[in-house]
């Protein structure tokens, strides 16, 4: 969710007037606590509108970012992630035909992602308001926690009407896959996979902003 | 007998003289108001359906005040069928809006005022009127048959922040000599004394901001401290409630004394803020009282400067005058422009008055605007631009499928005269010579005649229906282990079918432009020529325009999304009338929103969007717009034809508002449950 906010701040002007974008936020955690993290911003559904907007200089009073500017920002974020201890194999892909941006990396322990985000914040790529302590894992206790984060409602309320429309029908999917088998979880909004090695939460972004759905979850393993 | 006549004459003269001496003057509306509005109550009152309006007003007032006691707004003691006068003025620190109206039932009016004012507020009695503040900045005064409502907003006198910054930065680095220069430069705008109260408010705001981040960090520190304490004691994390970050229900570990300190600061801050508010209120009240004294000591007749009534139509429902020049040039924008060396150009361009007549007819709302530049010479050159030739070939592009159009028939060559005229008057003061030289150079460089031949000033944009186009997009689906997989899906989007065309007297020039585009090695992959049609193809085809066609034919340059638009299309009576109108005026446009909605239907997908679509369908009408020169002004008429069963166009808006309000309320209800 936080990573998506980062990308969204970058891409907000581009997403204006487009009412459809999806975020996929995925972690794959092995038994030793290491794993892979993937974040996908998919605005493909609105590509006709985005293709037209991208030819404009400004929209709704905001500068429309050029392709090179987006690439620079993503590459900068990638460089910072690469420099974060515990994070390796950072990959980015930017498909400007379909408006899909991907960022993936491997981590030694899931808290490395938090540290990476902290770095982005320190380098002013992430906004001050965005919390960075998203995951915590306790191998000893065999638990993984997706922490509670502050609501963005106050920030959302401050937005103009046109900016708010960006979030209409926007979706957020969180997938967490594990090598270990899940014993229990605290948030049943996450659907457990039949093999009991993955959980998935699908939500409208507005539901998360208004806290109709919660992201926090503590998963215990067998 | 003679002496009696003489005496009578003398007495009559003396009495007449006394009458003249003691006659009260009428209340003159100041010449410097930026806005004046006259409501034609006699007409408007007949168009209002109070039975419909009352419940709506009652509902809305319930939102603002907990105990709204007023049920019938048609009986407030205000004489609705009399003329109302409204005007507004502003300067750096005071903005006022004043309304004068007649009351026909003083007792009822007082009762109404009592229901709207704050509880416990006393009505002040003056020599010839009573008054009360119904809000911090809204005051109402009345006598037996007249009333005045005055809104006054006061802000501390405007500080020239940019200048101040300059002086400050100079002061930091400069010696006393430079500082003295800066001081002397500052004499023109006297420096306001240091206002410690204002400074306190600013600093308190800063504290408030810092506190926010302290709170955030304190929570995190508390959590970690808790973890440390637990680890020190038990050498491991607790078994239950591992998720220490779920702070819901936890007791916050803020030091008690800190909380008290915080509360103390807050209350001191609040007190300070209150005292500033009180002082502001005193100033505002004094201003309002001054205005009331002035009005109630006059003969209560409103005298409006003639210049403001130049274009008033006695048949209109409302008439508005605005001094656009003053609004723009004396406001923040004007102050900004003063900083630019050539800002005078824009100040000249804005220096105009606008007059509006508004009509709520049975089937349409009509707004007529008369624009007049304050400099009659400039006005003449502006008017000359709007005297273009007609072009029937362009009008032929309007057909039965057309959703709307926008046409310009102006005199392109006169645009240069207008620009020179504005530039000429911009050069007063230090840049006069530079401006003259610049204009001379422009005249040499620009061959106005040749430019005008390329595009003499006739153009049209016609929107012919919205077509549906299927586009492919990427989505993600998940297998049962929640591995994502990219899948291709399709959806329909509405794309415009349009033609943009303009007249030219130099076809050769445009043919050469398109020829270069189609033969240039970099552009030729997108640009091609088939017969006399040039086309541009978007390689990806993912935007709204896949292909655009360019044709130069019979003195017209066409740019269209479909070559079908270039051949003659059928014109019914309606579209023929549209076409006729389009060539008649220098600027005109029309949009049939109902037709537009048919094309946009696929864009409305979710239930709430469909609901909005139904509401639009039921209510949205047709827009029409035209501009022409009338006398010594440029007149623009905007018509909006209504579409629903409302008794007239005024009630149409209330009905529409009521419907939207009810939908919103209905949507809110499930959330409360």
Interface residues (C-beta under 8 A of the other chain):
Chain A: X22 X24 X26 X40 X42 X44 X45 X47 X48 X49 X51 X52 X55 X97 X98 X100 X133 X136 X138 X140 X141 X143 X145 X147 X148 X169 X173 X175 X177 X186 X193 X194 X195 X197 X198 X199 X200 X216 X218
Chain B: X220 X236 X237 X239 X242 X243 X245 X246 X247 X248 X469 X471 X473 X474 X475 X476 X478 X480 X481 X482 X483 X484 X491 X493 X495 X540 X542 X543 X544 X606
